[in-house]
Amino acid sequence: MALARQVAEAYPDDALSHALLGSAYYNTGQSEEAIRHLQRCLELNPDQADAYEILARIAYEKGELEESVRLGEEALRRGEANTEVLNQLGRAWLDLGRADEAKAALGQATQLPRPHSESHYLLGQAQLQSGDYAAAKASFQQATALLPDHTQAFFGLFTASLRLGLADEATRYRERFLELEAADRQTLTDRSARDDVLSGLPLVRQTVARTFFGAAQIYGAHNQQAKAAEFTLKAALLDEDAPVYRATLETMFVRRNAPAHGVRLFEQLATAQPQNGLNHFFLGRLHERLQQVEAAETAYRRVQDLAPEWPEGYSVLAELYLRHNLKLAEARVLARRAVDLEPTAPRHYLLAVACSRTNDRLGALEAIGRAVALDPDEARYRTFLEQLKGAP
């Protein structure tokens, strides 16, 4: 709160500073103050979509469903569709008994990249409400595929199966629902003895990190680069799992042509969070910019140790070796591992390059063929495929 007030006082005519302060007030349960600053934000910039989104949440919590819908739709008109605003809009339509409108919003949410289990669950609720029980069952199944322990989705499956006359399935889903419900009650009992969970400390850290990052963006927009770096670092220290804070720090030092300063900062992060592979990943990239190949290699090895299932940790080291014509056979092994973990077009392209550099023409042709099949519009892949076909 203190930081958000400080930013708003420093830049009273910046819409983002009022959005930041409004968000801080909302996160601390001060809705009326939040509304005041969010409305001021919209006076300064009527296109600030996230201000409408928070106002829609406040209206929903106050039971003002029509207003929540209006604000949610305004957020969609002013900005990109996102899961949170579409789910919020779907909930409001559901509570208003408007199943068709709810299905439209929630159907859009389920089509976004990396859809949330909750979107499928809410869509199932809307389909139940409209009597489309087969579709509801399919949506609840999607919800449980994404979140196998989604207790309420199993109750939805029980209800939909019952309405479809599938008594045996309904019985199985009801039994699973009761198992999960009992486990949920036990979890709540266990948590009562854990101060960190009761206090909501992890969520508080994430919320404060977002506030720091918002402040950093505003300071950066006003050419206060030192403060922007300071608060982005604080955000990264508070939230270990957010890559955006670390990527922003890297960009700051690259733009300022100060990768050595960035190395020192990421070494500080790696010391504070020794089990966080992201810190070593960005540290390695900055070492590369300084042509410190051995230091970059060490950092990328550490990424693999800490995050063995993250394909980028293998790809980035393979790329380092290929760029510097080092350990080419190992580069191919690393590229293959990245493909095994995530068989996307870019990963197959990297494998094709690694195979080509180790004189494995057949392997290169197979890999680049898969890259082209996955992304036929990428000219770089087609060009490389033609080059390989024409090679003796």
Stockholm file with secondary structure:
# STOCKHOLM 1.0

chainA/1-392         MALARQVAEAYPDDALSHALLGSAYYNTGQSEEAIRHLQRCLELNPDQADAYEILARIAYEKGELEESVRLGEEALRRGEANTEVLNQLGRAWLDLGRADEAKAALGQATQLPRPHSESHYLLGQAQLQSGDYAAAKASFQQATALLPDHTQAFFGLFTASLRLGLADEATRYRERFLELEAADRQTLTDRSARDDVLSGLPLVRQTVARTFFGAAQIYGAHNQQAKAAEFTLKAALLDEDAPVYRATLETMFVRRNAPAHGVRLFEQLATAQPQNGLNHFFLGRLHERLQQVEAAETAYRRVQDLAPEWPEGYSVLAELYLRHNLKLAEARVLARRAVDLEPTAPRHYLLAVACSRTNDRLGALEAIGRAVALDPDEARYRTFLEQLKGAP
#=GR chainA/1-392 SS CHHHHHHHHHCTTCHHHHHHHHHHHHHTTCHHHHHHHHHHHHHHCTTCHHHHHHHHHHHHHTTCHHHHHHHHHHHHHHSCCCHHHHHHHHHHHHHTTCHHHHHHHHHHHHTSSSCCHHHHHHHHHHHHHTTCHHHHHHHHHHHHHHCTTCHHHHHHHHHHHHHTTCHHHHHHHHHHHHHHHHHHHHHHHHHTTCHHHHTTHHHHHHHHHHHHHHHHHHHHHTTCHHHHHHHHHHHHHHCTTCHHHHHHHHHHHHHTTCHHHHHHHHHHHHHHSTTCHHHHHHHHHHHHHTTCHHHHHHHHHHHHHHCTTCHHHHHHHHHHHHHTTCCHHHHHHHHHHHHHHCCCHHHHHHHHHHHHHTTCHHHHHHHHHHHHHHCTTCHHHHHHHHHHHHCC
#=GC SS_cons         CHHHHHHHHHCTTCHHHHHHHHHHHHHTTCHHHHHHHHHHHHHHCTTCHHHHHHHHHHHHHTTCHHHHHHHHHHHHHHSCCCHHHHHHHHHHHHHTTCHHHHHHHHHHHHTSSSCCHHHHHHHHHHHHHTTCHHHHHHHHHHHHHHCTTCHHHHHHHHHHHHHTTCHHHHHHHHHHHHHHHHHHHHHHHHHTTCHHHHTTHHHHHHHHHHHHHHHHHHHHHTTCHHHHHHHHHHHHHHCTTCHHHHHHHHHHHHHTTCHHHHHHHHHHHHHHSTTCHHHHHHHHHHHHHTTCHHHHHHHHHHHHHHCTTCHHHHHHHHHHHHHTTCCHHHHHHHHHHHHHHCCCHHHHHHHHHHHHHTTCHHHHHHHHHHHHHHCTTCHHHHHHHHHHHHCC
//
